[in-house]
Amino acid sequence: MSDPTTIVRTYIDMWNETDPERRRKLVAQALTDDASYLDPIMAGSGTDEISAMIGAAQEQFPGHRFELVDGPDAHHDRVRFTWSLGSPAGEPIATGIDFATTAEDGRMCDVTGFVESAA
């Protein structure tokens, strides 16, 4: 799965998946086993910790969904993309941009997220 578009779509899907087992599988498809994630609010290392981190975020913001807004833009082993987070009513509450380094198989091994705006 080395196509950046497929990896990024799977990454967005993992943030939206509420079933822990299915989410863990999506995390493993999008991220390497030793991946790291960092944004202004949370951080995680490894697929199990990142999956649990996403579950905790979902508990804090039930019903919210991520959407891919722009990208991915990729070259060499780097990728960036813009996302939005919407409320259960579909109102955007935040947008941001993530930057990632990818492994040889195309999965992300290091992700840094930035919140561009919050409502």
N, C-alpha and C positions, 0 to 999 in steps of 0.2 A: 504494500500500500504506500508507494512512494509519491503519489500525486498530491501536491500541496492542497489542492481544492478539496479532495476527499478527506485528507487528514484534518483540515480545519473544520469541515462540516461535521466530522465525527467528534471533534473537540467541542463544538457548540452543542451537539446532541448529548454529550456526556454531562454538560452543565444543566441540561433540561431533564435528564432521566431521573425519575424519582425512585424507581425500583433499585435497591442497592446492588443486587446481583447483576442486573443488566447494565447499570452505571459502571460497575467495576470492569465489565467486559469492554465497554466503550473506552474507558480510561486506558486499558491495556492496548487497545487498537490505536489510540491517538498518541500515547506517551510511552517512552521507554520505561523499563522496570525501575530504573534509578533516576527518573525525571525529577526536576525540582520546579516548584511554582512559587511565585512571589508577586503580590500586589500590595497596595497601601494598607489593606485590612487584614490579610491572611497570608500564610505560607504553608507549604507542604513539600515533603520529599517522598518519592516512591509512589507507586500506583495505589497501594492500600491507603496510605495517609492522604493522598490527594482525593481519592474517592470519598473518604470519610469527611474531609474538609468541605467538599461540595455538598454532601448530605447535611452538614451543619448549616451551611449557607441557605440551603433550601428550607430548613426548619425555621430559620430567621425570617425568610421572605417567601412564605408559602404561595404557590401559584404563579410566581414571577417566572418569566421566560426570557432566555437570551435569543437574539437573532443576529445573523451575520449581516452587517451593513455594507462593508466594502472589503474587497480582497478575496483571497490572499494575494499579496505581492511577495514574490519569492525570488531569491537568487542565491547561488552557492548553498550554504547550509543555514540560511536565514529566511524567516518568513514573518510577515506582519499582516494584521487584519484588524478591522474595526467592527465592534459589536454594539448592540444596544440591549438594555434590560427593560422589559415592560412589566407593568403591574398585571394582576389578573384581569383587569378591565381593558388591557391592551394599551394603556397610556405609558409612553416612555418615561422612565424615571432616572436612567443613567445611560451614558455612552462611554466607550473607552476604546483603547487600542492595545493589542497584545503583540509582543515581539517574542519570537521563539528561535532557538537554535535547533536544528534537526540532526538526527543520526543518519547513518548511511542508508537505513531502510526507510527513511522519510518521516518516521515518527518524531515527535517533539521530545527533546531531552532537557530543555531549559526554557521556561516560559516566564516572562515578566509582563505583568498587566498594569496599565495606567488608566485611571478614571479621567476622562476628558471633561465630562460635565455630569452634574447630578441635579435633578429637579428638586 
